[in-house]
Amino acid sequence: MRPTPNLAPFLAATRLATKRQQTPGTWFFPALAEVLIREQVLLDLIVEDQDHTYNLLESGLAVGCISTEPKPLRGCTASPLGSMRYRLLASVAFRDRHFANGLSRNAARKAPVVAYSHKDSLTSSCLLQWMGLPEGAYPCHYVPGSEPHFSAIRHGLGYGMVPESLAQDALARGEVVDLAPDAPLDISLYWHTWKVQSPRMENLSRQIIEAAPRILAPPPAGVEAQ
């Protein structure tokens, strides 16, 4: 008979939701691993895209979430964590093949994008804003997960938005290049959770809010918890 594990010291599995672009290779575990270990939290992590984490909290599928939505749900709080900077990156060979004369609307119509999923709007929103290209106006790969997504870009499958913190070493080594160095994208992140929590979950929320700024850039001036 398989022995029963002793889970008494641990907080019952805590279901949190975070953006697909953040996990596992960006800020989430570097910032929060120490907190989760110290508080003996068993993690049930749901990875979603962009603002869809907000819907998981609203539906009751998560007790806390990290979202780009600044406004809290009724009965919840929203605390600024900081911001992540993204860069529009490609391999050198991809740049030379598709954007030898620079980033242009005509070239972008033919160059494959690498998105995290069909829900991901990071790169598509930039192409729409910068060049008026809607989704579907260019070819697109879908590669979930921050590290596989970046690997596809490094190996020349396409180009796309990558967290600056994940790409720093590859940029320094010349493995990838920034196609829009004067136009980084800063995404503000917020921790959402219910106002009424257990003392242990309340403590975990407080420590998440304190730990995130060690990795993330400061939130925009004037942004406060709601």
C-alpha positions, 0 to 999 in steps of 0.5 A: 500500500502506498504511504499517505504523505504528511501534508499537515504543515502545508496550506491546502493547494492554493490555485493562482492564475498567471499570464502564460508569458510570465511562467516559468522563465521570467519573474514569477518563480524568481520573485515568489519561490522563497515566499511559497517555500517559507509559507509552505504553500502547495501551488496549483498554478493556472497559466493563461493569456493576458487578461484571461487570468482575471476571468478565472478569479471572477468565475471562482476558479482561482483565489488570486490572479496576476492580470493586466486589468487595473480595476478590481472585481466587486469584493476584491482588491487590485494591487500594482506589482510593477511592469514588465518590458517587452521587446520585438525580437528576431534572430539575425538571419530572420531579420536579414531575410524579412526585414533587411530594409527595416520594419515596414508594413509590406514586409510585416505582411509576409513575415511570420509572427510567433505568438503564445496562443490564439488568445495572445495579443501582445505582438498583434496589438503592436502591429495593429497600432504601428502599421494598421495590420489586423490579426490574420493579415500576416502568417503566425506560429502559436508556441505556448510557454515563455521559453519555447516561445523564445526558443522558436524566435531564437531559431528563426521561425518568426519574430515576436514580443519577448520579456526583456528580462528573458532575452537580455543574455541572448541580446548581449550575445547577438543571438537575437536583435531588437526590431523596434529598439525605440519602441519597447512595450511596458505592461503593468501587472496587478495582483487581484484577490478577494478582500475576505481571506484566511489569515494565511492567504492574506499573509501570502498576498502581502508577501507577493506584493512585497516580493514582485518589485524585486524583479519587476520595474516600478509601476507607473507613477500615481498607480495605487492599490484599489 
